[in-house]
Amino acid sequence: MRKNIVAGNWKMNKNLQEGIELAKELNEALKEKTLKCEVVIGTPFIHLESVVKSVDTTKIGVAAQNCADKKSGAYTGEVSAEMVASTGAKYVILGHSERRAYYHETAEMLKEKVKLALENDLTPIFCIGEVLEEREANKHFDVIQSQIEESLFELSAEDCTKIVLAYEPVWAIGTGKTATAAQAQEMHAFIRKLLVEKYGLEIAENISILYGGSCNAGNAKELFSNPDVDGGLIGGASLGVDKFMPIIEAF
């Protein structure tokens, strides 16, 4: 059976000391809890090793927010998948809409990043999503299909089961707008149908699909109650334990 996952994406927030403090606070809050989902926190690169050492990694998985599309070499400022794995992190967020928009990440680059992440035993949390203009032009299904096919569909069935997908309607990230539970379920069901057509029902049923985009304590329970919504990729609400814990407990 596929896993329920609540993953926090800290983005470019929290200096090292603040990040360690937040990780420790979350670790303490989860200590006596029996969880019905996996919890992951996506930290800036410089936090990774320190955060891994600050938490119980049987309860909290640690993710990088990106990795390079090259194995190694003269790429100043880049961080490879191997480097990420060497910190003890187990996940890497790839293809986030901010990376696609601001840093012009292409489907081909993301295909390489996924490949290198898997080679280094990292679980990619692969983000897909449409912008408002695409949604309003009724092109959202086409956009999502292209993003999945162009970056993931050369993977073997076995490798595909090692990936987590995160559907993030770009128009709902940090805007306070949220896709309705029905809109989220509709897209998640469409994504799973694509996976069924490519890899078969058994594989598709074992791939977790998370919802991202202004998911918070107020709407998490309704979103997560949908049959094809397996959790959330949480932005701003993951920066405080008081806001993040109710989302984790929504399962």
Secondary structure, 3 states (H helix, E strand, C coil): CCCCEEEEECCCCCCHHHHHHHHHHHHHHHCCCCCCCEEEEEECHHHHHHHHHHCCCCCEEEEECCCCCCCCCCCCCCCCHHHHHHCCCCEEEECCHHHHHHCCCCHHHHHHHHHHHHHCCCEEEEEECCCHHHHHCCCHHHHHHHHHHHHHCCCCHHHHCCCEEEECCHHHCCCCCCCCHHHHHHHHHHHHHHHHHHHCHHHHCCCCEEEECCCCCCCHHHHHCCCCCCEEEECHHHCCHHHHHHHHCCC
